């Protein structure tokens, strides 16, 4: 993302739903990116857990300011709505 921005002075462009890059290859998460209005100076990437890999309801976000958040977590986990990426069942990051 940052290399694309450095080259183009905007985040919107080809790839990953218009954010200028390709999505990482992962069997555990699917990725989408929402750039701000063109010429975009902002974006939000959302990683959603793949149910078949045991990651149902896990959703994480990241934006251009490196602000990380956990929007939802799996059953039995704490930490939904946290301003970090929850990595443990107790909701810690």
N, C-alpha and C positions, 0 to 999 in steps of 0.2 A: 504494500500500500504506500509506504513512504517513498519507495523508489519511483513508483508511478507518479506520485504527487511532485516529487522533485523534478521529474522530466516534463510534466504537463501543467503544474501549478493548479491542479484540481484533482478531486478524488473520483468524480464521475467519468466513466469511460467504458471500454469493452471489458468483458469478463465478470465473474462473480456478481451477477445481477446489476451490472453497470458500474461496478466499483473499481475497474481497471486492473484486476488481478484474477488469476484462476483460484478456485477453491482448493484447499488442501485435499489430498487423497486420504480418506479415512473411512474405515468400516464402522467406527463408533459414533460419528457425528455427521450431520448434514449441515451445510453452511449457506447462509444467505447474507447479502449485504444491501443496506439501504443507504444510498448516498443522499446528501441534502440536495436542494435545488441547484441546477447547473448555473454557473460553474461552481460546483460543490466544494466547500471548504470543510465539510463534515461528513461523517459516515457512522453507521452502527452495523457491526457484524453480529449475527446471531448464530450460535452453534446449538443444534437441537439433537439430543441423544437418540440413537437408533434403538427402537424397542427390541428387536431381535438380539441385540447385544447386551440386554439388561439395563438399558439407560432410559427407560420410559420416564417421561416428565422432566428430565434434566435439560434445562435451557440456560445458556450462558451468553452474555453480551460483552462487547468491547467496542469502544469508540476511538475517534482520532486523537483524543487526549489521554489515551491509555486508561480510561475509566472502565473498570471491570465490574460486572454484576452477575448475580445468580438470580434469575427471575422465578424459576420453579425447580423443585428437586423431587426425587423419587419418593415413593411411599416408605415411611419409617425414617426419613432423613429430616434434619432441621436445617434452617438457613435460607429458606426461600425469601427473596427480597433483599438479600445481603449485598453490600457494596464491595464484593470480592467474589472470587470463584471458590465456592464451597467444595472441599475435597474430602471431608470426613462426615460420617453420619451425625456427629454432634453439632454440625453446622459451622465448624471451624474451617478456616481458609488455608 
